[in-house]
Amino acid sequence: MTNASAVSRLFEPASLGTLHLPNRLVMAPMTRNRATADGVPQPIMATYYAQRASAGLIIAEASTPNAVGQTYPNITAIYNDAHVAGWRHVTDAVRAAGGRMFLQLQHGGRVGHPDTSGMTPVAPSPVPLPETIFTPGGHRSAVVPREMTIDEIRATVADFAAAARNAIDAGFAGVEVHAANGYLLHQFLAQGTNHRTDAYGGSVAGRIRFVVEVARAVADAVGPERVGIRIAPGLTVNGIDEGDTEKIYPALISGLADAGLAYLHMVFADPHQPLFQEIRRIWPGTLIANPDLGWGKPLPADGGRDKSEQLLAAGADLISLGRPFLANPDLVERLRIGAPVNQVRDEGLMYTGGPAGYTDYPLLADLQHRAETPEPVGP
């Protein structure tokens, strides 16, 4: 082990709106399907997040702002009193452990199924997901989503704002609007999923309109200093085909630059990519960058520290890490002293609903204690 914290900005304190962050490491939102069928967080989730409270900021997993926005079974929601009460147990536990939390707001759009939500999914256009989707009964073929009317678009904007207010009532310091990973807001941005000819489609200005309206409505509801937004330029997950990535994001960022949002969160950021550099130039506020550590591949031996430091050097303010935090509740300390990291175990454990692969990853201190404890000597 080596102690190199003195030469790394990762462990410096930072400010985010009115929050004081003890370090620049952010736990990225990761869906783990540990809620009840109707979206209420369960007690095990309080344990999981409190274990990781040493992160500078935790962005809790995606929560749907309305019933039709549900993506998969047993994901969290934030549109009724039971959801608020369930999340309050989580935020209380994290606060007691010294942590700070935002909640991600996510509407699935076409990434949903009647077997899960009881409703036909809605989307900017009736373009189905080009792959199967997991439901309570297993994988099913995707259904053709229903094209949203203008009134439904306006109602969904209001649902996001109401969900943000609920999140603050539940004890979160703020919310992150999810405009990435192929879900509803990303579907409006992309040419492959947005075939509209009205004010919410066609041109770049039309396709960014819904995202801008949601972000501004959420900011109006809870204060812009409590709102972040997540983007994933060029990401093709969930069948997304943006078509004109290099045009969409500068326009979107410019459309939000004066909104006073707490942060912009960029997924799989590449410090050498011209688009990253342009977004950093355009965006006037805090930029959270998420390095690409190779999804499906083993975690790098350094837990992602080298790529994180490259992003800080390229202009990012904070760094978000997902799987490293999943497998290492004490990730901040491991990175600080250069300790080995736990690898993520069987991916299937991420979504099983129990403690395995969720709350049972060992702490470094526990491993050291075991190594230092002598085996009992027999008679």
C-alpha positions as CSV (number, residue, x, y, z in Angstrom):
1,M,0.0,0.0,0.0
2,T,1.1,3.6,-0.7
3,N,-0.3,6.8,0.7
4,A,-0.5,9.2,-2.2
5,S,-3.5,11.3,-1.0
6,A,-1.3,14.4,-0.6
7,V,-0.8,14.6,-4.4
8,S,-4.3,13.7,-5.5
9,R,-7.2,16.1,-5.8
10,L,-9.7,13.2,-5.4
11,F,-9.4,13.6,-1.7
12,E,-9.7,17.3,-1.5
13,P,-13.0,18.8,-0.2
14,A,-15.3,20.5,-2.6
15,S,-18.6,22.5,-2.7
16,L,-21.8,21.6,-4.5
17,G,-24.5,24.2,-4.1
18,T,-24.8,24.6,-0.4
19,L,-23.2,21.2,0.3
20,H,-19.7,20.7,1.7
21,L,-18.3,17.5,0.2
22,P,-15.3,15.9,2.2
23,N,-13.9,14.5,-1.1
24,R,-14.5,14.6,-4.8
25,L,-15.6,11.0,-5.2
26,V,-19.3,10.5,-6.0
27,M,-21.1,7.2,-5.8
28,A,-23.0,6.9,-9.2
29,P,-26.6,5.8,-9.3
30,M,-27.0,2.0,-9.8
31,T,-30.3,0.2,-10.1
32,R,-30.3,-2.9,-7.9
33,N,-34.0,-4.0,-7.7
34,R,-34.2,-4.1,-3.9
35,A,-37.5,-2.2,-3.6
36,T,-40.9,-3.7,-3.1
37,A,-43.1,-4.5,-6.2
38,D,-44.7,-1.1,-5.8
39,G,-41.5,0.8,-5.6
40,V,-41.0,1.3,-1.8
41,P,-37.4,1.1,-0.6
42,Q,-36.7,-1.7,1.8
43,P,-34.7,-1.7,5.0
44,I,-31.7,-3.4,3.4
45,M,-31.3,-0.4,1.2
46,A,-30.6,1.8,4.3
47,T,-27.8,-0.6,5.2
48,Y,-26.3,-0.6,1.7
49,Y,-26.2,3.2,1.3
50,A,-25.0,3.9,4.9
51,Q,-22.1,1.5,4.3
52,R,-21.0,3.8,1.5
53,A,-21.5,7.2,3.3
54,S,-17.8,8.1,3.1
55,A,-18.4,9.1,-0.6
56,G,-18.3,12.8,-1.1
57,L,-21.8,12.5,-2.5
58,I,-24.1,9.5,-3.1
59,I,-26.5,9.7,-6.0
60,A,-29.2,7.1,-5.2
61,E,-30.6,4.8,-7.8
62,A,-33.1,5.7,-10.4
63,S,-36.6,6.3,-9.0
64,T,-39.6,6.7,-11.3
65,P,-41.7,9.9,-11.0
66,N,-45.0,8.2,-12.1
67,A,-46.4,4.8,-12.5
68,V,-46.1,4.5,-16.3
69,G,-42.4,5.4,-16.1
70,Q,-41.5,2.1,-14.3
71,T,-38.8,0.2,-16.1
72,Y,-38.1,-3.1,-14.4
73,P,-39.5,-5.1,-11.4
74,N,-38.7,-3.9,-7.9
75,I,-37.2,-0.5,-8.8
76,T,-37.8,2.4,-6.5
77,A,-40.3,5.2,-7.1
78,I,-40.9,8.6,-5.6
79,Y,-44.5,9.6,-6.4
80,N,-46.5,8.7,-3.3
81,D,-46.3,8.9,0.5
82,A,-45.2,5.3,0.9
83,H,-42.2,6.0,-1.4
84,V,-41.3,9.1,0.6
85,A,-41.5,7.3,3.9
86,G,-39.4,4.4,2.6
87,W,-36.7,6.7,1.3
88,R,-36.7,8.7,4.5
89,H,-35.4,5.6,6.4
90,V,-32.5,5.5,3.8
91,T,-31.6,9.2,4.0
92,D,-31.8,9.1,7.8
93,A,-29.3,6.2,7.9
94,V,-26.9,7.9,5.5
95,R,-27.1,11.2,7.4
96,A,-26.4,9.4,10.7
97,A,-23.3,7.9,9.0
98,G,-22.1,11.3,7.9
99,G,-23.1,11.1,4.3
100,R,-25.0,13.3,1.7
101,M,-27.5,12.1,-0.9
102,F,-29.2,13.1,-4.1
103,L,-31.9,11.0,-5.8
104,Q,-31.9,10.2,-9.5
105,L,-35.3,10.7,-11.2
106,Q,-35.8,8.4,-14.2
107,H,-38.8,7.8,-16.5
108,G,-38.3,4.7,-18.6
109,G,-40.3,5.7,-21.6
110,R,-40.3,2.8,-24.0
111,V,-38.1,0.8,-21.6
112,G,-41.0,-0.7,-19.8
113,H,-43.7,-3.4,-20.1
114,P,-47.4,-3.9,-19.2
115,D,-46.4,-7.0,-17.2
116,T,-44.4,-4.8,-14.9
117,S,-46.3,-1.5,-14.6
118,G,-49.8,-2.7,-15.8
119,M,-49.6,0.0,-18.4
120,T,-48.5,0.4,-22.0
121,P,-45.2,2.4,-22.0
122,V,-45.2,5.9,-23.5
123,A,-42.5,7.4,-25.6
124,P,-41.8,10.4,-28.0
125,S,-42.8,8.1,-30.9
126,P,-44.2,4.6,-31.3
127,V,-40.8,3.0,-31.8
128,P,-40.3,-0.2,-29.7
129,L,-37.3,-1.2,-27.9
130,P,-35.3,-3.5,-30.3
131,E,-34.7,-6.2,-27.7
132,T,-36.4,-8.1,-24.9
133,I,-37.0,-6.6,-21.5
134,F,-37.0,-8.2,-18.1
135,T,-40.4,-8.5,-16.4
136,P,-41.7,-10.3,-13.3
137,G,-42.3,-13.3,-15.6
138,G,-38.9,-13.2,-17.1
139,H,-37.7,-11.8,-20.4
140,R,-40.5,-10.6,-22.7
141,S,-40.6,-9.1,-26.2
142,A,-40.9,-5.3,-26.0
143,V,-44.2,-3.7,-26.8
144,V,-44.8,-0.8,-29.1
145,P,-45.0,2.3,-26.9
146,R,-47.8,4.8,-27.2
147,E,-46.8,8.2,-28.6
148,M,-47.2,10.9,-25.9
149,T,-49.6,13.7,-26.6
150,I,-48.7,17.3,-25.8
151,D,-50.9,17.2,-22.7
152,E,-49.1,14.1,-21.6
153,I,-45.7,15.7,-22.1
154,R,-46.8,18.6,-20.0
155,A,-48.2,16.3,-17.3
156,T,-44.9,14.4,-17.3
157,V,-42.9,17.6,-16.8
158,A,-45.2,18.3,-13.8
159,D,-44.6,14.8,-12.5
160,F,-40.9,15.3,-12.5
161,A,-41.3,18.5,-10.5
162,A,-43.6,16.8,-8.0
163,A,-41.2,13.9,-7.6
164,A,-38.4,16.4,-6.9
165,R,-40.4,17.9,-4.1
166,N,-41.1,14.5,-2.7
167,A,-37.4,13.7,-2.8
168,I,-36.6,16.8,-0.7
169,D,-39.4,15.8,1.7
170,A,-37.8,12.3,1.9
171,G,-34.5,13.9,3.2
172,F,-32.5,14.1,0.0
173,A,-30.2,17.1,-0.5
174,G,-31.2,17.3,-4.2
175,V,-32.1,15.3,-7.3
176,E,-30.5,14.3,-10.6
177,V,-32.6,14.4,-13.7
178,H,-31.8,11.3,-15.8
179,A,-31.4,12.2,-19.5
180,A,-29.1,9.3,-20.4
181,N,-29.0,5.5,-20.9
182,G,-31.8,5.2,-23.4
183,Y,-34.7,6.2,-21.1
184,L,-37.4,8.7,-21.8
185,L,-35.5,12.0,-21.9
186,H,-32.7,10.4,-23.9
187,Q,-35.4,9.0,-26.3
188,F,-36.5,12.6,-27.0
189,L,-33.0,13.6,-27.8
190,A,-32.3,10.8,-30.3
191,Q,-33.3,10.8,-33.9
192,G,-33.8,7.0,-33.8
193,T,-36.6,7.2,-31.2
194,N,-38.0,10.7,-31.8
195,H,-39.9,10.9,-35.1
196,R,-42.1,13.7,-34.0
197,T,-43.0,16.6,-36.3
198,D,-44.3,19.0,-33.7
199,A,-42.4,21.3,-31.3
200,Y,-40.8,18.4,-29.5
201,G,-39.2,16.7,-32.5
202,G,-37.4,17.3,-35.8
203,S,-34.7,19.8,-35.3
204,V,-32.1,19.8,-32.6
205,A,-34.0,22.6,-30.9
206,G,-37.2,20.5,-30.9
207,R,-35.6,17.4,-29.6
208,I,-33.9,19.1,-26.7
209,R,-37.0,21.0,-25.7
210,F,-38.5,18.3,-23.4
211,V,-35.3,17.8,-21.5
212,V,-34.8,21.5,-21.0
213,E,-38.4,21.9,-19.8
214,V,-38.0,19.0,-17.3
215,A,-34.8,20.3,-15.9
216,R,-36.1,23.9,-15.5
217,A,-39.4,22.7,-14.0
218,V,-37.5,20.6,-11.4
219,A,-35.2,23.6,-10.7
220,D,-38.2,25.8,-10.2
221,A,-39.8,23.3,-7.8
222,V,-36.8,22.7,-5.4
223,G,-34.2,25.3,-6.3
224,P,-31.6,25.0,-9.0
225,E,-28.8,24.5,-6.5
226,R,-30.5,21.1,-5.6
227,V,-30.7,19.8,-9.2
228,G,-28.2,18.0,-11.4
229,I,-28.7,16.4,-14.8
230,R,-27.1,13.3,-16.3
231,I,-26.2,12.9,-20.0
232,A,-24.5,10.1,-22.0
233,P,-23.3,11.4,-25.3
234,G,-23.0,8.7,-27.9
235,L,-24.2,5.9,-25.6
236,T,-26.2,3.3,-27.6
237,V,-27.6,1.3,-24.6
238,N,-31.3,0.4,-24.9
239,G,-31.2,0.7,-28.6
240,I,-30.6,4.5,-28.7
241,D,-29.3,6.0,-32.0
242,E,-28.8,9.7,-31.5
243,G,-27.8,10.4,-35.1
244,D,-26.2,13.8,-34.5
245,T,-24.5,13.6,-31.1
246,E,-22.0,16.3,-31.9
247,K,-24.9,18.8,-32.4
248,I,-27.4,17.7,-29.7
249,Y,-25.2,18.1,-26.6
250,P,-23.7,21.5,-27.2
251,A,-27.2,22.8,-27.9
252,L,-28.6,21.1,-24.8
253,I,-25.8,22.3,-22.5
254,S,-26.2,25.9,-23.9
255,G,-29.9,25.7,-23.3
256,L,-29.3,24.9,-19.6
257,A,-26.1,27.0,-19.0
258,D,-28.0,29.8,-17.4
259,A,-30.3,27.7,-15.2
260,G,-28.0,27.6,-12.3
261,L,-28.1,23.8,-11.9
262,A,-25.9,22.2,-9.2
263,Y,-24.1,20.0,-11.7
264,L,-23.9,18.2,-15.1
265,H,-23.1,14.5,-14.8
266,M,-21.4,13.0,-17.9
267,V,-21.4,9.2,-18.3
268,F,-18.3,7.4,-19.7
269,A,-16.5,10.6,-20.1
270,D,-13.3,10.6,-22.2
271,P,-10.9,13.5,-21.4
272,H,-9.3,13.2,-24.8
273,Q,-12.6,13.4,-26.7
274,P,-13.3,16.8,-28.4
275,L,-17.0,16.6,-27.3
276,F,-15.9,16.3,-23.7
277,Q,-13.7,19.3,-24.0
278,E,-16.4,21.3,-25.7
279,I,-19.0,20.4,-23.0
280,R,-16.5,21.4,-20.3
281,R,-16.0,24.8,-22.1
282,I,-19.7,25.5,-22.5
283,W,-20.9,24.3,-19.0
284,P,-20.3,27.0,-16.4
285,G,-20.9,25.0,-13.3
286,T,-19.8,21.8,-11.6
287,L,-19.0,18.9,-13.9
288,I,-19.2,15.3,-12.6
289,A,-17.4,12.9,-14.9
290,N,-17.8,9.2,-14.9
291,P,-14.8,7.3,-16.4
292,D,-15.3,4.3,-18.6
293,L,-13.8,1.3,-16.7
294,G,-15.0,-1.3,-19.1
295,W,-18.5,-2.6,-18.4
296,G,-18.5,-6.3,-17.9
297,K,-14.7,-6.4,-17.4
298,P,-12.9,-6.7,-14.1
299,L,-12.3,-3.5,-12.2
300,P,-8.9,-2.1,-12.7
301,A,-6.5,-2.9,-9.9
302,D,-6.4,0.7,-8.8
303,G,-10.2,0.9,-8.6
304,G,-10.4,3.5,-11.3
305,R,-8.1,6.1,-9.6
306,D,-5.8,6.7,-12.6
307,K,-8.7,7.4,-15.0
308,S,-10.4,9.5,-12.4
309,E,-7.3,11.7,-11.9
310,Q,-7.0,12.1,-15.7
311,L,-10.6,13.5,-15.8
312,L,-9.9,15.9,-13.0
313,A,-6.8,17.1,-14.8
314,A,-9.0,17.6,-17.9
315,G,-11.4,19.9,-16.1
316,A,-13.9,17.7,-14.3
317,D,-14.7,18.9,-10.7
318,L,-16.0,15.6,-9.3
319,I,-15.7,12.0,-10.3
320,S,-18.5,9.4,-10.1
321,L,-17.8,5.7,-9.8
322,G,-20.3,2.9,-9.9
323,R,-19.1,-0.7,-9.7
324,P,-16.1,0.3,-7.5
325,F,-18.5,1.6,-4.9
326,L,-20.8,-1.4,-5.2
327,A,-18.0,-3.8,-4.4
328,N,-16.1,-1.6,-2.0
329,P,-18.1,0.1,0.7
330,D,-14.9,1.8,1.9
331,L,-13.7,2.7,-1.6
332,V,-12.6,6.2,-0.6
333,E,-10.1,4.9,1.9
334,R,-8.9,2.1,-0.4
335,L,-8.2,4.6,-3.1
336,R,-6.6,7.0,-0.6
337,I,-4.0,4.5,0.6
338,G,-3.6,2.4,-2.6
339,A,-5.2,-0.7,-1.1
340,P,-6.4,-3.6,-3.3
341,V,-10.1,-3.4,-4.3
342,N,-12.8,-6.1,-4.1
343,Q,-13.9,-7.3,-7.5
344,V,-17.6,-7.3,-8.4
345,R,-19.0,-10.8,-7.8
346,D,-21.4,-12.7,-10.1
347,E,-23.4,-10.0,-11.9
348,G,-26.6,-11.9,-11.2
349,L,-26.2,-11.1,-7.5
350,M,-26.7,-7.4,-8.4
351,Y,-30.5,-7.9,-8.9
352,T,-31.5,-10.8,-6.7
353,G,-33.1,-8.8,-3.9
354,G,-31.1,-10.1,-0.9
355,P,-27.8,-9.2,0.8
356,A,-25.6,-11.3,-1.4
357,G,-23.6,-9.1,-3.7
358,Y,-25.2,-6.1,-2.1
359,T,-24.4,-5.5,1.6
360,D,-21.9,-8.3,2.2
361,Y,-18.8,-7.0,0.5
362,P,-16.0,-7.0,3.1
363,L,-14.4,-3.8,4.4
364,L,-10.6,-3.5,4.3
365,A,-10.4,-3.3,8.1
366,D,-12.3,-6.7,8.3
367,L,-9.8,-8.3,5.8
368,Q,-6.9,-7.0,7.8
369,H,-8.3,-8.2,11.1
370,R,-8.8,-11.7,9.6
371,A,-5.2,-11.7,8.3
372,E,-3.8,-10.6,11.7
373,T,-5.9,-12.9,13.8
374,P,-4.0,-16.2,14.5
375,E,-5.6,-19.5,13.9
376,P,-6.7,-21.2,17.1
377,V,-4.2,-23.8,18.3
378,G,-5.7,-27.2,19.1
379,P,-5.0,-29.1,22.3
